[in-house]
Amino acid sequence: MAQKVLVLGAGISGLTFAYYLKKRFASNVSVRILEASERVGGLIRTNRNFSSCLEEGPRGCRPKGKGLATLRLIEDLGITDQMIVADESAKKRFLFYENSLEALPQSLKEAISSPLMKGVAKELICEPLRRRGKDSDETIASFFKRRFGPTITKRFIAAVSRGIYAGDIEQLSMRSCFPQILNLEKSYGSLIWGMFRSPKEKTTDLSSFIKKHKNAALISFKEGMETLPQELLKQTDLDLSLKAKVEAIEFHGSTVIAKTKDSTWEADHLVSTIPTYQLESILPKKVSSFFVKIKAMPWTTVIGISLVYKKAVLPQKGFGYLVPEGENSALMGVVWDSSVFPEQNIYPDETRLTIMMGGEHRPDLLEKTDKELTQLAFHELNQQMGIKESADYVHLWKARHAIPQYNLGHSDEVKQLSEKIRSSLPQLHLIGMSYHGVAVNDCIFHAKDLVNQWNL
Ligand SMILES: Cc1cc2nc3c(=O)[nH]c(=O)nc-3n(C[C@H](O)[C@H](O)[C@H](O)COP(=O)(O)OP(=O)(O)OC[C@H]3O[C@@H](n4cnc5c(N)ncnc54)[C@H](O)[C@@H]3O)c2cc1C
């Protein structure tokens, strides 16, 4: 009889897992996904209400590192012709610094004349002389202050970390958030030496498609990121229950039971892709006690405002900009979507922008009404980019409790949790953005990895 597998959540993690499990074991497994909402995709959501392509979650993936798994998935699904790569100009990224937009230097020549480099020369020159850290984990702020100094940490690192985690570098764990950078210190004693001396990633058996795209800055799809979950659903032979929020999980011997409001589902295995704070609340008490520490992990809400102008309003081309700490702004940054992926534009000269607000630094913004938030965003957009024109389409959205904050000690907590579950409940499996990385690439990589380890 086919092994029965229940998957909680039809985001990219759940769908990728189901796709590869069916691909590997075909009719020897039966897979049912239980999804609380009325749609698949989870945080991946492309809004086409104004026909333009507006991302209300991830707008792309970097193909490097774990991103190879994403390129392989695109190839496996046969949708390479739908993939697009970011425009060359998207390599140009900006910071809003001292009331103007400044390009991050891409060469030594640019660095010498950039106002962003004011006061950082000493911190850069001294970095190779700094000692290695002794602690097994430290906050991002502590690591970069130790290696460089307060100016680089505040001006660049805090802004970049906000761009990825919408988080606070005084709390976020270096080991969990930037393990590759931490390894440069471990292996070479210096990040600067490490960048020059670390060998290039060696990967064999790469197809010509992967070789061609593995160094792209960012990839997406002509019709937006939602292409990926939609294709996974189309190409996977599975049973899907929408509006099926799991409210309780029980374990009876080797059988696992998931209960929704109206139904009870039995299986041999249960794969959870849902956030830890939701999973913990529906597990039996004994099992939820394994989550004690990880349960306290904060999840940040991101407020986004998508804008479409049917004309060109950008001062120049590029990826967009981040706002460093200390600039007294409600914005985390603005992505210039129409410049990053011009293939997605439908009107001649169309401008698409996404304003990002909220995050760990500005929980107070959640108290404001949508009207107040929109007014504030337009006011700052005018100040920072000089855009005074009104947009042809404005849509405010909120990704609630959407980004887990991997604070100090996160990796150890995940390790302990995984060990306890492996030894006492081998029929329960945990994947998704709660554990080993918050990006789409991480979710795809770990979902496929779980399939590779699966035994019938
Ligand atoms: C604003 C924003 C921007 C982002 N930008 C990027 C980016 O540019 N690049 C990038 O790589 N990543 C980005 N990310 C991260 C990326 O979106 C996530 O890594 C990824 O989408 C997570 O997928 P998942 O399947 O693990 O979880 P989810 O997408 O959260 O899916 C989990 C699913 O489980 C369902 N569920 C929850 N509880 C239950 C229950 N009790 N029963 C049944 N179903 C349940 C939910 O409805 C949901 O559909 C961004 C995230 C946000 C919020």
The ligand as an SDF file (V2000), in Angstrom:
LIG
                    3D

 53 58  0  0  0  0  0  0  0  0999 V2000
    7.5090   40.9160    2.2270 C   0  0  0  0  0  0  0  0  0  0  0  0
    8.3920   39.7300    1.9490 C   0  0  0  0  0  0  0  0  0  0  0  0
    9.3550   39.8080    0.9600 C   0  0  0  0  0  0  0  0  0  0  0  0
   10.1740   38.7170    0.6930 C   0  0  0  0  0  0  0  0  0  0  0  0
   11.0870   38.8300   -0.3020 N   0  0  0  0  0  0  0  0  0  0  0  0
   11.8630   37.7720   -0.6160 C   0  0  0  0  0  0  0  0  0  0  0  0
   12.7350   37.8300   -1.7490 C   0  0  0  0  0  0  0  0  0  0  0  0
   12.7990   38.8410   -2.4610 O   0  0  0  0  0  0  0  0  0  0  0  0
   13.4700   36.7190   -2.0420 N   0  0  0  0  0  0  0  0  0  0  0  0
   13.3840   35.5650   -1.2980 C   0  0  0  0  0  0  0  0  0  0  0  0
   14.0840   34.5900   -1.6130 O   0  0  0  0  0  0  0  0  0  0  0  0
   12.5380   35.4760   -0.2490 N   0  0  0  0  0  0  0  0  0  0  0  0
   11.7770   36.5320    0.1090 C   0  0  0  0  0  0  0  0  0  0  0  0
   10.8800   36.4340    1.1350 N   0  0  0  0  0  0  0  0  0  0  0  0
   10.7870   35.1610    1.8790 C   0  0  0  0  0  0  0  0  0  0  0  0
    9.9310   34.1170    1.1270 C   0  0  0  0  0  0  0  0  0  0  0  0
    8.6830   34.6790    0.8490 O   0  0  0  0  0  0  0  0  0  0  0  0
    9.7810   32.8580    1.9920 C   0  0  0  0  0  0  0  0  0  0  0  0
   11.0550   32.2880    2.1930 O   0  0  0  0  0  0  0  0  0  0  0  0
    8.9340   31.7540    1.3820 C   0  0  0  0  0  0  0  0  0  0  0  0
    7.8730   32.2460    0.6040 O   0  0  0  0  0  0  0  0  0  0  0  0
    8.3960   30.8660    2.5190 C   0  0  0  0  0  0  0  0  0  0  0  0
    7.7050   29.7820    1.9750 O   0  0  0  0  0  0  0  0  0  0  0  0
    7.1010   28.6260    2.9070 P   0  0  0  0  0  0  0  0  0  0  0  0
    6.3940   27.6850    2.0260 O   0  0  0  0  0  0  0  0  0  0  0  0
    8.1570   28.0800    3.7740 O   0  0  0  0  0  0  0  0  0  0  0  0
    6.0780   29.3810    3.8880 O   0  0  0  0  0  0  0  0  0  0  0  0
    4.7460   30.1300    3.5440 P   0  0  0  0  0  0  0  0  0  0  0  0
    4.8190   30.7760    2.2310 O   0  0  0  0  0  0  0  0  0  0  0  0
    4.4540   30.9740    4.7420 O   0  0  0  0  0  0  0  0  0  0  0  0
    3.6640   28.9540    3.4390 O   0  0  0  0  0  0  0  0  0  0  0  0
    3.1010   28.3530    4.5740 C   0  0  0  0  0  0  0  0  0  0  0  0
    1.6580   28.0210    4.2390 C   0  0  0  0  0  0  0  0  0  0  0  0
    1.0990   27.3450    5.3730 O   0  0  0  0  0  0  0  0  0  0  0  0
   -0.2530   27.7520    5.5230 C   0  0  0  0  0  0  0  0  0  0  0  0
   -0.6460   27.4700    6.9110 N   0  0  0  0  0  0  0  0  0  0  0  0
   -0.3070   28.1570    8.0390 C   0  0  0  0  0  0  0  0  0  0  0  0
   -0.8880   27.5770    9.1240 N   0  0  0  0  0  0  0  0  0  0  0  0
   -1.5870   26.5070    8.6880 C   0  0  0  0  0  0  0  0  0  0  0  0
   -2.3790   25.5030    9.3300 C   0  0  0  0  0  0  0  0  0  0  0  0
   -2.5580   25.4940   10.6490 N   0  0  0  0  0  0  0  0  0  0  0  0
   -2.9470   24.5550    8.5560 N   0  0  0  0  0  0  0  0  0  0  0  0
   -2.7630   24.5400    7.2110 C   0  0  0  0  0  0  0  0  0  0  0  0
   -2.0290   25.4580    6.5520 N   0  0  0  0  0  0  0  0  0  0  0  0
   -1.4370   26.4290    7.2680 C   0  0  0  0  0  0  0  0  0  0  0  0
   -0.2150   29.2210    5.1700 C   0  0  0  0  0  0  0  0  0  0  0  0
   -1.5040   29.6830    4.8040 O   0  0  0  0  0  0  0  0  0  0  0  0
    0.7800   29.2410    4.0100 C   0  0  0  0  0  0  0  0  0  0  0  0
    0.1450   29.1180    2.7520 O   0  0  0  0  0  0  0  0  0  0  0  0
   10.0460   37.5040    1.4400 C   0  0  0  0  0  0  0  0  0  0  0  0
    9.0780   37.4320    2.4380 C   0  0  0  0  0  0  0  0  0  0  0  0
    8.2610   38.5220    2.7010 C   0  0  0  0  0  0  0  0  0  0  0  0
    7.2190   38.4270    3.7610 C   0  0  0  0  0  0  0  0  0  0  0  0
  1  2  1  0
  2  3  1  0
  2 52  2  0
  3  4  2  0
  4  5  1  0
  4 50  1  0
  5  6  2  0
  6  7  1  0
  6 13  1  0
  7  8  2  0
  7  9  1  0
  9 10  1  0
 10 11  2  0
 10 12  1  0
 12 13  2  0
 13 14  1  0
 14 15  1  0
 14 50  1  0
 15 16  1  0
 16 17  1  0
 16 18  1  0
 18 19  1  0
 18 20  1  0
 20 21  1  0
 20 22  1  0
 22 23  1  0
 23 24  1  0
 24 25  2  0
 24 26  1  0
 24 27  1  0
 27 28  1  0
 28 29  2  0
 28 30  1  0
 28 31  1  0
 31 32  1  0
 32 33  1  0
 33 34  1  0
 33 48  1  0
 34 35  1  0
 35 36  1  0
 35 46  1  0
 36 37  1  0
 36 45  1  0
 37 38  2  0
 38 39  1  0
 39 40  1  0
 39 45  2  0
 40 41  1  0
 40 42  2  0
 42 43  1  0
 43 44  2  0
 44 45  1  0
 46 47  1  0
 46 48  1  0
 48 49  1  0
 50 51  2  0
 51 52  1  0
 52 53  1  0
M  END
$$$$
